């Protein structure tokens, strides 16, 4: 059988009775929008994250857009973003008429480089969006220090790192997404906490900012038909909330299962000199939304084809850095502008990673990779 990147079917089967019961409750009640399950999930996620406010919404991209709308940014304001990330982070910047400013990433953690962020600041910089790529936090302590010095907002894109913990230099621990002014996450089905469709949430400890976000996400109204702000229609429906409320109870177990799978990969693949296994950032736990290796000898595409021939799925996240995407080409940035990001696009490959991986499957994948480099 083909080994897929994710196995959502068997994850569902392991909690089928709970999921089915909650879904049927929603169907029987007929309260499909803003039902009590939405509020229940909101409160439970607030407790899990130890944060003041969670505002559920329709998807992770909406979460980023609403967050930026809440900050009253003006057209032409500059937003600093890593060049190596998923397109949604940049997409909303362009849609809102803001100016994206790309910066390079750390070659080991793949997250935004604080020094590159600091060097890119101009008088027009209003916001930075660190992305916690693949499952571990960016260097938030230094990012927040720099941002606070320059009066810059921080929106954490934590779509790939929900449940990860960040440790400050003084030993304080906090969850990913709760450090900046606002955190944004996605509940896309393949995420560590995924629903059975689209979903997202916005996170903030700032009460007034959270209230504004709630209003914007609901057509700009706090009272029905009284619109005080320009808003959007973005809500997490009751069915998805009910599903997420069940799965939230298992999130730490899911993340532990991913960590266990990563440990097997680490042990077996660290012996292969042509591969660099994921580097763990010492201030953050890693929840391994993806297990992404760097192929150092230029054989990445050949390895991908070889694994496909052996029924092993892989993915390249991401094959083209944002500044070289056709939709975002600019005279300010050329090939070679961000050598680390461009190098990663040519060398990274993600292996199957999900909660249902067993030792036999992991050993099979590692054996095939080993045989590829011994040919």
C-alpha positions in Angstrom: 0.0 0.0 0.0 1.1 3.6 -0.6 2.4 5.4 2.4 0.7 8.8 2.4 1.9 12.0 3.9 -1.1 12.0 6.3 -3.6 9.4 7.6 -6.7 11.2 8.6 -9.0 8.1 8.2 -7.3 6.0 10.9 -7.0 9.0 13.2 -10.8 9.4 12.9 -11.4 5.7 13.5 -9.5 5.9 16.8 -12.0 8.5 18.2 -15.0 7.6 15.9 -17.6 7.2 18.7 -16.8 10.6 20.2 -16.8 12.4 16.9 -19.9 10.7 15.6 -21.8 11.5 18.8 -20.9 15.2 18.8 -21.7 15.5 15.1 -25.1 13.9 15.5 -25.8 16.2 18.4 -25.3 19.2 16.2 -27.4 17.8 13.4 -30.2 16.9 15.8 -30.1 20.4 17.3 -30.0 22.1 13.9 -27.9 25.0 15.3 -25.3 25.0 12.5 -24.0 28.5 12.9 -22.8 29.9 16.3 -24.1 26.9 18.2 -23.0 26.2 21.8 -20.2 24.0 20.5 -18.4 27.0 19.1 -18.3 28.7 22.5 -17.3 25.5 24.2 -14.3 25.0 21.8 -13.3 28.7 22.1 -13.2 28.4 25.9 -11.4 25.1 25.9 -8.7 26.4 23.4 -8.3 29.5 25.6 -7.6 27.2 28.6 -5.2 25.0 26.6 -3.2 28.0 25.3 -3.5 29.9 28.6 -4.6 33.0 26.6 -7.2 35.6 27.2 -9.1 35.4 23.9 -9.6 33.0 21.1 -11.8 34.1 18.2 -12.7 31.2 15.9 -13.0 32.0 12.2 -13.4 30.3 8.8 -9.8 29.5 8.0 -6.2 30.4 8.7 -5.9 32.9 5.8 -8.9 34.7 7.1 -7.3 34.8 10.5 -4.3 36.6 9.1 -6.4 39.1 7.2 -8.7 39.9 10.1 -5.7 40.3 12.4 -4.1 42.8 10.0 -7.4 44.7 9.6 -7.6 45.0 13.4 -4.3 46.8 13.5 -5.5 49.8 11.4 -2.6 49.5 9.0 -2.6 52.0 6.0 -2.0 51.3 2.4 1.7 51.2 1.7 2.7 50.3 5.3 5.5 47.8 5.2 5.0 44.3 6.6 8.1 42.1 7.1 7.7 38.4 6.1 10.0 35.5 5.7 10.7 34.7 2.0 10.5 31.0 2.8 6.9 30.2 3.9 3.4 29.4 2.6 1.9 32.0 0.3 -1.1 32.8 2.6 1.2 34.8 4.8 2.0 37.2 2.0 -1.4 36.9 0.2 -3.3 38.9 2.8 -0.6 41.6 2.8 -1.1 42.2 -0.9 -4.9 42.0 -0.7 -5.0 44.8 2.0 -2.8 47.1 -0.1 0.2 46.8 2.3 3.8 46.5 1.1 5.5 43.1 1.7 9.1 43.2 2.6 10.8 39.8 2.5 13.7 38.7 4.6 15.8 35.6 4.8 15.5 32.7 7.3 17.8 30.8 9.6 19.4 28.0 7.5 18.9 25.4 10.3 15.5 26.2 11.8 14.0 27.6 8.6 12.3 30.4 10.6 12.7 34.1 10.2 16.2 35.5 11.1 15.9 38.2 13.8 19.0 40.0 12.4 17.5 40.0 8.9 14.2 41.4 10.4 16.1 44.2 12.2 18.1 45.1 9.1 14.9 45.4 7.0 13.2 47.9 9.3 12.4 51.3 7.8 10.3 54.2 9.0 7.4 52.6 7.2 7.6 49.3 8.9 4.5 48.6 10.9 4.3 44.8 11.3 6.3 41.6 11.3 4.8 38.2 10.7 7.1 35.4 12.1 6.0 32.0 10.8 6.6 29.0 13.1 7.5 26.8 10.2 7.1 23.0 10.3 6.2 22.9 14.0 8.7 24.9 16.1 8.7 28.5 17.2 10.8 31.3 15.7 13.2 33.2 18.0 10.3 35.2 19.5 12.3 36.7 22.4 14.6 38.5 20.1 11.8 39.3 17.6 9.7 40.8 20.3 12.7 42.8 21.7 13.4 44.3 18.3 9.7 44.9 17.5 9.1 46.7 20.8 12.2 48.9 20.3 10.8 50.1 17.0 7.1 50.2 17.8 6.2 47.4 15.4 3.3 45.0 15.7 3.9 41.2 15.8 1.4 38.7 14.3 2.5 35.1 14.9 1.6 32.7 12.1 1.3 29.5 14.2 -0.7 27.4 11.7 2.0 24.7 11.8 2.9 24.8 15.4 -0.1 24.7 17.6 0.8 23.1 20.9 4.5 24.0 20.7 6.0 25.7 23.7 8.5 28.6 23.8 10.9 29.0 26.7 12.3 32.5 27.5 15.8 33.1 28.8 14.3 33.5 32.3 12.8 30.0 32.1 9.2 31.2 31.5 7.2 28.9 29.2 4.4 30.0 26.9 2.5 28.4 24.0 3.1 29.3 20.3 0.7 32.0 19.2 0.4 33.7 22.5 3.6 35.8 22.4 3.0 38.5 19.8 0.2 41.1 19.7 -1.9 38.5 17.8 -1.6 34.9 16.9 -3.2 33.2 14.0 -3.8 29.5 13.3 -5.4 27.1 10.9 -7.5 24.0 11.5 -7.0 22.6 7.9 -7.6 18.8 8.1 -3.9 17.9 8.0 -2.8 20.3 10.7 -1.8 18.9 14.2 -5.3 20.1 15.3 -7.4 19.7 12.2 -11.1 19.7 11.5 -13.1 18.0 8.8 -13.0 21.0 6.5 -11.7 24.5 6.8 -11.3 26.4 10.0 -9.1 28.9 11.8 -8.7 31.0 14.9 -7.2 34.3 16.1 -5.5 34.6 19.5 -4.8 37.6 21.6 -4.2 38.6 25.3 -5.2 42.2 24.4 -8.9 42.5 25.4 -9.7 45.5 23.3 -7.9 44.1 20.3 -9.8 40.8 20.7 -13.1 42.7 20.8 -12.2 44.5 17.6 -11.2 41.2 15.9 -14.5 39.7 16.9 -16.5 42.6 15.5 -14.5 42.6 12.2 -15.0 38.8 11.7 -18.8 39.3 12.1 -19.5 41.8 9.3 -18.2 44.6 11.5 -21.1 44.4 13.9 -21.2 43.9 17.6 -25.0 44.4 17.7 -27.0 42.8 14.8 -27.5 45.2 11.9 -25.4 47.9 13.6 -22.1 48.0 11.7 -19.4 50.1 13.3 -16.4 48.7 11.3 -15.7 47.4 7.9 -15.7 43.7 8.4 -15.9 40.3 6.8 -18.0 37.2 7.2 -15.7 34.6 8.7 -16.8 32.1 11.3 -16.1 28.6 12.4 -19.3 26.6 12.0 -20.8 24.5 14.7 -20.0 21.1 13.2 -16.3 21.9 12.9 -16.2 23.3 16.4 -17.7 20.1 17.8 -15.1 18.0 16.0 -12.3 20.3 17.1 -13.5 20.2 20.7 -13.1 16.4 20.7 -9.7 16.5 19.0 -8.4 19.2 21.3 -8.4 16.7 24.2 -6.0 14.5 22.2 -3.7 17.3 20.8 -0.9 16.7 23.3 -1.0 12.9 22.5 -1.0 13.7 18.8 2.0 15.9 19.1 3.8 13.3 21.2 3.1 10.7 18.5 4.6 13.0 15.9 7.6 13.6 18.2 8.1 9.8 18.6 8.0 9.3 14.8 10.5 12.1 14.4 12.8 10.5 16.9 12.9 7.3 14.8 13.6 9.4 11.7 16.3 11.2 13.6 18.0 8.0 14.7 18.0 6.4 11.3 18.6 9.3 9.0 21.4 11.0 11.0 23.7 8.2 9.8 23.3 9.4 6.1 25.9 12.1 5.4 24.0 13.5 2.4 21.0 14.5 4.7 20.6 17.1 7.4 17.8 16.1 9.8 15.7 18.8 11.4 17.6 21.1 13.8 15.8 21.7 17.1 15.7 25.3 18.2 16.7 25.2 21.9 14.1 27.7 23.0 11.1 25.8 21.5 9.6 22.4 21.5 8.9 20.9 18.1 5.5 19.4 17.3 6.5 18.2 13.8 3.7 19.3 11.6 6.2 18.3 9.0 9.4 16.3 9.2 11.6 18.2 6.7 15.1 17.1 5.8 17.7 19.0 3.8 19.4 17.1 1.0 22.9 18.4 0.8 24.3 16.8 -2.4 21.7 18.0 -5.0 19.9 14.7 -5.2 16.6 15.9 -3.7 14.5 15.4 -6.8 16.0 12.0 -7.6 15.3 11.0 -4.0 11.7 12.1 -4.3 11.2 10.1 -7.5 12.9 7.0 -6.0 10.6 7.1 -2.9 7.5 7.6 -5.2 8.6 4.5 -7.1 8.5 2.7 -3.8 5.0 4.0 -2.9 6.3 6.5 -0.4 4.7 10.0 -0.6 6.8 13.1 0.0 6.2 16.8 -0.4 8.3 19.9 -1.1 7.4 22.7 1.2 8.1 25.1 -0.6 9.5 24.7 -4.1 9.7 28.5 -4.9 10.3 31.2 -2.3 7.7 34.0 -2.3 9.9 36.7 -3.8 10.3 34.6 -7.0 6.6 33.7 -7.4 5.1 35.3 -10.5 2.4 37.1 -8.5 5.0 38.8 -6.3 7.8 39.6 -8.6 9.3 43.0 -7.9 12.2 45.1 -9.1 13.4 45.2 -5.5 14.0 41.5 -5.3 15.8 39.2 -7.8 17.1 35.6 -7.8 19.9 35.7 -5.3 18.3 38.2 -3.0 17.7 35.6 -0.3 20.2 32.8 -0.8 19.2 30.8 2.2 15.5 30.7 1.2 16.4 29.9 -2.4 18.7 27.2 -1.3 16.1 25.6 0.9 13.6 25.6 -1.9 16.1 23.5 -3.9 17.0 21.1 -1.1 14.2 20.4 1.4 11.8 17.5 1.3 9.2 16.5 3.8 8.6 12.8 4.7 5.3 11.2 5.8 4.4 12.6 9.3 1.2 12.0 11.1 -0.2 10.4 14.3 -0.8 6.9 12.9 2.8 6.1 11.8 4.1 2.8 13.3 7.6 1.6 13.7 7.4 -0.8 10.7 6.4 2.0 8.4 9.0 4.3 9.7 11.7 1.7 9.3 10.6 0.9 5.8 10.8 4.6 4.8 14.3 4.9 6.4 15.5 1.7 4.8 14.5 3.0 1.4 16.2 6.3 1.9 19.4 4.5 3.1 19.3 2.2 0.1 19.0 5.2 -2.2 22.3 6.6 -1.0 24.1 3.2 -1.0 23.3 2.5 -4.7 
